[in-house]
Amino acid sequence: MYPRLDVEVSKHLNHLLKSPFCVHPGTGIVPLIPIFMSGRVCVPIDSTNPEAFDPLAVPTVTELLNEIDTWQRSSSENISKERLSDWEKTSLRPYVNHFKEHIDLVMSEERDLKRQRNEELGGMSTSDQILDF
């Protein structure tokens, strides 16, 4: 079975560039709610297990706002000293954590490559290197 291809995605570059956690305006439309409030959030997926991803389970902006409101109502009764960011109070949390893990891995690999380049240059950083033309 092949995925359904959208002609607009193939024709227009802006359809191909989606940043993590931006809101896709054409998804999750709810009548009488402005489109920017009801779109699903673009989330990173686990590429090692793509079949586990359910696009309909991705939260909409409205759902996220409701989750934050619910959390604040419930936490006002149990005053907590722990300070959480709003995303940590929502169903967006696992996606953000997955993204952070990915970024940490990329940064770790980049540090290793930079260290290796410095060692190959005899301890000189690339900014200290003399270039001959």
C-alpha positions in Angstrom: 0.0 0.0 0.0 1.4 3.4 -0.9 0.7 6.7 0.8 -1.7 9.1 -0.8 0.3 11.8 -2.5 -0.9 15.4 -2.6 -0.3 17.3 -5.8 0.1 20.5 -3.9 2.8 19.0 -1.7 4.8 18.2 -4.9 4.2 21.6 -6.6 4.9 24.0 -3.7 8.0 24.3 -1.7 6.2 25.7 1.4 4.4 22.4 1.8 7.6 20.5 2.2 9.1 22.7 4.9 7.5 22.2 8.3 9.4 23.0 11.4 8.9 20.9 14.5 6.0 22.2 16.7 4.6 24.6 14.1 0.8 24.4 13.6 -0.5 22.9 10.4 -3.5 25.1 9.5 -5.4 22.5 7.4 -5.7 19.8 10.0 -8.1 19.2 12.9 -10.6 21.8 11.7 -13.5 22.4 14.1 -16.5 24.5 13.0 -16.7 28.0 14.5 -13.2 27.9 15.8 -10.6 29.9 13.9 -8.3 27.7 11.9 -5.1 28.7 13.7 -6.7 27.5 17.0 -7.7 24.1 15.7 -4.7 22.9 13.6 -2.6 20.0 14.6 0.9 20.5 15.8 3.7 19.3 13.5 5.6 16.8 15.7 8.8 14.7 15.2 8.2 11.0 14.9 10.4 8.1 15.9 12.0 6.9 12.7 12.9 3.6 14.2 9.2 2.8 14.7 7.2 4.8 12.2 4.2 2.5 12.1 3.5 3.3 15.8 2.8 7.0 14.8 -0.9 7.9 14.8 -1.4 11.3 13.0 -4.9 11.6 14.5 -3.5 11.4 18.0 -1.3 14.5 17.5 -2.8 17.3 19.6 -4.4 20.4 18.2 -3.8 23.8 19.6 -7.3 23.8 21.2 -6.6 20.5 22.9 -3.3 21.8 24.3 -4.9 24.9 25.7 -7.6 22.8 27.3 -4.9 20.6 28.9 -3.1 23.6 30.3 -6.3 25.0 31.7 -7.2 21.6 33.3 -3.7 21.3 34.8 -3.9 24.8 36.3 -7.3 24.1 37.8 -6.2 20.9 39.3 -2.8 22.2 40.5 -4.4 25.3 42.2 -5.9 22.9 44.7 -2.6 21.2 45.2 -0.2 24.1 45.2 3.0 22.6 43.9 6.5 24.2 44.3 7.6 22.6 41.0 7.6 25.0 38.2 6.7 23.5 34.8 6.7 24.9 31.3 3.3 24.9 29.7 4.4 22.2 27.2 5.2 19.9 30.1 1.5 20.0 31.2 0.2 18.7 27.9 0.2 15.7 25.6 3.0 17.4 23.6 5.5 16.4 26.3 6.6 13.0 24.8 7.1 14.7 21.4 9.3 17.4 22.9 11.2 14.9 24.9 11.8 12.8 21.8 13.0 15.9 19.9 15.4 16.9 22.8 16.9 13.4 22.8 17.5 13.7 19.0 19.1 17.1 19.4 21.3 15.8 22.3 22.5 13.0 20.0 23.3 15.4 17.2 25.2 17.7 19.5 27.2 14.9 21.0 28.2 13.7 17.5 29.1 17.2 16.5 31.3 17.6 19.7 33.1 14.3 18.9 33.7 15.4 15.3 35.0 18.8 16.4 37.3 17.2 19.0 38.6 14.8 16.3 39.3 17.7 13.9 41.2 19.6 16.6 43.3 16.5 17.3 44.1 16.1 13.6 45.2 19.7 13.5 47.6 19.2 16.3 45.5 20.9 19.0 44.8 24.0 16.9 41.2 25.1 16.6 39.9 25.7 13.0 39.8 29.4 13.7 43.6 29.4 14.5 44.4 27.6 11.3 46.5 29.5 8.7 45.1 29.1 5.2 47.3 29.2 2.2 45.9 30.4 -1.1 
